[in-house]
């Protein structure tokens, strides 16, 4: 398994790199230049409203394309996925299909077990290496529950009878 990069959840703004923002701005400016200075020299001039619409919408689409490639370049390492492969898919697949494929097929965020430092998926309840309980869950149906819940939201089981580890009980208080 690849070594995932760690970016805190509250630092999602760092998931779009500066080079991607600069490329998006440059793409937007180039589209503006094309639609305002190069295109009007044709035989049949476009009405002003249509020119503004095409200018703005195609500029935003070009900028969004570069922002999406930048996002994939930062998000894929967090999920222990191949960055080069997914950036190539985003560039090769036209019209944003590569980005849609990335969002449909991306792996869950990977984190570390606090006890043994093994890479575990964020939706795991227990560490597969050391059996450390990572999240609170119902003892009856084994669904994830919040540490502050008194009863399971799925089956109604009383969670106080489950002998939740002390570290999870402290989080709920």
DRENDO-1510 file (C-alpha; in Angstrom, 1 decimal, always signed):
<recs>
REC; n; res; u; v; w
REC; 1; UNK; +0.0; +0.0; +0.0 .
REC; 2; UNK; +1.2; +3.5; -0.8 .
REC; 3; UNK; +2.2; +5.9; +1.9 .
REC; 4; UNK; -0.7; +8.4; +2.1 .
REC; 5; UNK; -0.2; +12.1; +2.7 .
REC; 6; UNK; -1.9; +13.6; +5.7 .
REC; 7; UNK; -3.9; +16.7; +5.2 .
REC; 8; UNK; -6.2; +17.6; +8.1 .
REC; 9; UNK; -9.9; +17.6; +7.4 .
REC; 10; UNK; -10.2; +21.3; +8.3 .
REC; 11; UNK; -7.4; +22.2; +5.8 .
REC; 12; UNK; -9.4; +21.3; +2.7 .
REC; 13; UNK; -8.5; +24.7; +1.2 .
REC; 14; UNK; -5.0; +23.3; +0.8 .
REC; 15; UNK; -6.3; +20.7; -1.6 .
REC; 16; UNK; -6.2; +23.1; -4.5 .
REC; 17; UNK; -2.5; +23.9; -5.1 .
REC; 18; UNK; -1.3; +27.4; -6.1 .
REC; 19; UNK; -0.1; +26.2; -9.5 .
REC; 20; UNK; -3.6; +25.0; -10.3 .
REC; 21; UNK; -5.1; +28.4; -9.3 .
REC; 22; UNK; -2.6; +30.2; -11.5 .
REC; 23; UNK; -3.2; +27.9; -14.4 .
REC; 24; UNK; -7.0; +28.4; -14.0 .
REC; 25; UNK; -6.6; +32.1; -14.0 .
REC; 26; UNK; -4.4; +32.0; -17.1 .
REC; 27; UNK; -6.9; +29.7; -18.9 .
REC; 28; UNK; -9.8; +32.1; -18.0 .
REC; 29; UNK; -7.8; +35.1; -19.3 .
REC; 30; UNK; -6.9; +33.3; -22.5 .
REC; 31; UNK; -10.5; +32.4; -23.2 .
REC; 32; UNK; -11.5; +36.0; -22.5 .
REC; 33; UNK; -8.8; +37.1; -25.0 .
REC; 34; UNK; -10.0; +34.6; -27.6 .
REC; 35; UNK; -13.7; +35.5; -27.4 .
REC; 36; UNK; -13.2; +39.3; -27.2 .
REC; 37; UNK; -10.3; +39.9; -29.6 .
REC; 38; UNK; -9.8; +37.0; -31.9 .
REC; 39; UNK; -13.3; +35.6; -32.6 .
REC; 40; UNK; -15.1; +38.9; -33.5 .
REC; 41; UNK; -13.1; +39.2; -36.7 .
REC; 42; UNK; -15.2; +36.5; -38.4 .
REC; 43; UNK; -17.7; +37.0; -41.3 .
REC; 44; UNK; -20.8; +36.8; -39.1 .
REC; 45; UNK; -20.4; +38.7; -35.8 .
REC; 46; UNK; -22.1; +37.2; -32.8 .
REC; 47; UNK; -24.7; +39.2; -30.9 .
REC; 48; UNK; -23.3; +40.8; -27.8 .
REC; 49; UNK; -25.4; +38.8; -25.3 .
REC; 50; UNK; -24.4; +35.5; -26.9 .
REC; 51; UNK; -20.7; +36.6; -26.9 .
REC; 52; UNK; -20.9; +37.5; -23.2 .
REC; 53; UNK; -22.5; +34.1; -22.4 .
REC; 54; UNK; -20.0; +32.0; -24.4 .
REC; 55; UNK; -17.1; +34.1; -23.1 .
REC; 56; UNK; -18.0; +33.7; -19.5 .
REC; 57; UNK; -19.2; +30.1; -19.6 .
REC; 58; UNK; -16.2; +28.7; -21.6 .
REC; 59; UNK; -13.8; +30.7; -19.4 .
REC; 60; UNK; -15.3; +29.2; -16.3 .
REC; 61; UNK; -15.2; +25.7; -17.8 .
REC; 62; UNK; -11.5; +26.0; -18.7 .
REC; 63; UNK; -10.7; +27.4; -15.2 .
REC; 64; UNK; -12.7; +24.6; -13.5 .
REC; 65; UNK; -10.8; +22.0; -15.6 .
REC; 66; UNK; -7.4; +23.2; -14.2 .
REC; 67; UNK; -8.8; +23.5; -10.7 .
REC; 68; UNK; -10.1; +19.9; -10.8 .
REC; 69; UNK; -6.7; +18.6; -12.0 .
REC; 70; UNK; -5.1; +20.4; -9.1 .
REC; 71; UNK; -7.6; +19.0; -6.7 .
REC; 72; UNK; -6.9; +15.5; -7.9 .
REC; 73; UNK; -3.2; +16.0; -7.6 .
REC; 74; UNK; -3.6; +16.7; -3.9 .
REC; 75; UNK; -6.5; +14.4; -3.0 .
REC; 76; UNK; -5.2; +11.2; -4.6 .
REC; 77; UNK; -2.1; +11.0; -2.3 .
REC; 78; UNK; -4.4; +11.4; +0.8 .
REC; 79; UNK; -6.2; +8.3; -0.4 .
REC; 80; UNK; -3.1; +6.3; -1.2 .
REC; 81; UNK; -3.9; +6.4; -4.9 .
REC; 82; UNK; -1.6; +6.9; -7.9 .
REC; 83; UNK; -1.5; +10.7; -8.5 .
REC; 84; UNK; +0.1; +10.4; -12.0 .
REC; 85; UNK; -2.5; +7.9; -13.2 .
REC; 86; UNK; -5.5; +10.0; -12.1 .
REC; 87; UNK; -4.0; +13.2; -13.5 .
REC; 88; UNK; -3.4; +11.4; -16.8 .
REC; 89; UNK; -7.0; +10.2; -16.8 .
REC; 90; UNK; -8.3; +13.7; -16.1 .
REC; 91; UNK; -6.2; +15.1; -19.0 .
REC; 92; UNK; -7.0; +12.3; -21.5 .
REC; 93; UNK; -10.7; +11.9; -20.9 .
REC; 94; UNK; -12.5; +14.9; -22.5 .
REC; 95; UNK; -15.2; +17.1; -21.0 .
REC; 96; UNK; -14.5; +16.3; -17.3 .
REC; 97; UNK; -15.3; +12.6; -17.7 .
REC; 98; UNK; -11.9; +11.8; -16.0 .
REC; 99; UNK; -12.8; +13.9; -13.0 .
REC; 100; UNK; -16.2; +12.2; -12.7 .
REC; 101; UNK; -14.5; +8.8; -12.9 .
REC; 102; UNK; -12.1; +9.9; -10.2 .
REC; 103; UNK; -14.9; +10.9; -7.9 .
REC; 104; UNK; -16.8; +7.6; -8.5 .
REC; 105; UNK; -13.8; +5.3; -8.1 .
REC; 106; UNK; -11.7; +7.1; -5.4 .
REC; 107; UNK; -10.7; +5.2; -2.3 .
REC; 108; UNK; -11.7; +6.3; +1.2 .
REC; 109; UNK; -9.3; +8.6; +3.1 .
REC; 110; UNK; -6.6; +6.6; +4.9 .
REC; 111; UNK; -5.6; +7.4; +8.5 .
REC; 112; UNK; -3.4; +5.8; +11.1 .
REC; 113; UNK; -4.3; +3.6; +14.1 .
REC; 114; UNK; -3.4; +5.5; +17.3 .
REC; 115; UNK; -2.2; +2.3; +18.9 .
REC; 116; UNK; +0.0; +0.6; +16.3 .
REC; 117; UNK; +0.3; +3.3; +13.5 .
REC; 118; UNK; -1.1; +0.9; +10.8 .
REC; 119; UNK; -2.8; +2.5; +7.9 .
REC; 120; UNK; -6.6; +2.1; +8.3 .
REC; 121; UNK; -9.6; +3.4; +6.3 .
REC; 122; UNK; -11.6; +6.0; +8.0 .
REC; 123; UNK; -14.7; +3.9; +8.1 .
REC; 124; UNK; -13.1; +1.0; +10.0 .
REC; 125; UNK; -14.5; +0.4; +13.5 .
REC; 126; UNK; -11.4; -1.6; +14.7 .
REC; 127; UNK; -7.8; -1.7; +13.6 .
REC; 128; UNK; -7.2; -4.9; +11.6 .
REC; 129; UNK; -3.7; -5.4; +13.1 .
REC; 130; UNK; -4.2; -4.7; +16.9 .
REC; 131; UNK; -8.0; -4.8; +17.4 .
REC; 132; UNK; -8.0; -1.3; +18.8 .
REC; 133; UNK; -11.5; +0.2; +18.7 .
REC; 134; UNK; -11.3; +3.3; +16.4 .
REC; 135; UNK; -15.0; +4.4; +16.6 .
REC; 136; UNK; -18.0; +3.9; +18.8 .
REC; 137; UNK; -20.5; +1.4; +17.5 .
REC; 138; UNK; -23.6; -0.4; +18.6 .
REC; 139; UNK; -23.0; -3.8; +20.3 .
REC; 140; UNK; -26.2; -5.2; +18.8 .
REC; 141; UNK; -26.2; -4.2; +15.1 .
REC; 142; UNK; -22.5; -3.0; +14.9 .
REC; 143; UNK; -23.4; +0.3; +13.2 .
REC; 144; UNK; -21.4; +3.4; +13.8 .
REC; 145; UNK; -22.9; +5.7; +16.6 .
REC; 146; UNK; -21.8; +9.0; +18.0 .
REC; 147; UNK; -20.0; +8.8; +21.3 .
REC; 148; UNK; -22.7; +11.1; +22.8 .
REC; 149; UNK; -25.6; +8.8; +21.8 .
REC; 150; UNK; -27.5; +6.9; +24.6 .
REC; 151; UNK; -29.4; +4.6; +22.2 .
REC; 152; UNK; -28.5; +3.2; +18.7 .
REC; 153; UNK; -30.3; +5.2; +16.0 .
REC; 154; UNK; -30.8; +2.0; +13.9 .
REC; 155; UNK; -32.0; -0.7; +16.3 .
REC; 156; UNK; -32.7; +1.2; +19.5 .
REC; 157; UNK; -30.2; -0.8; +21.6 .
REC; 158; UNK; -29.2; +0.9; +24.9 .
REC; 159; UNK; -25.5; +1.8; +24.3 .
REC; 160; UNK; -24.7; +2.1; +28.1 .
REC; 161; UNK; -24.8; -1.7; +28.3 .
REC; 162; UNK; -22.1; -2.2; +25.6 .
REC; 163; UNK; -19.1; -1.4; +27.9 .
REC; 164; UNK; -17.7; +1.2; +25.5 .
REC; 165; UNK; -13.9; +1.8; +26.0 .
REC; 166; UNK; -13.2; +4.6; +28.5 .
REC; 167; UNK; -11.4; +6.8; +25.8 .
REC; 168; UNK; -14.6; +6.8; +23.7 .
REC; 169; UNK; -16.8; +7.5; +26.8 .
REC; 170; UNK; -14.6; +10.5; +27.6 .
REC; 171; UNK; -15.0; +11.9; +24.1 .
REC; 172; UNK; -18.8; +11.7; +24.6 .
REC; 173; UNK; -18.8; +13.7; +27.8 .
</recs>
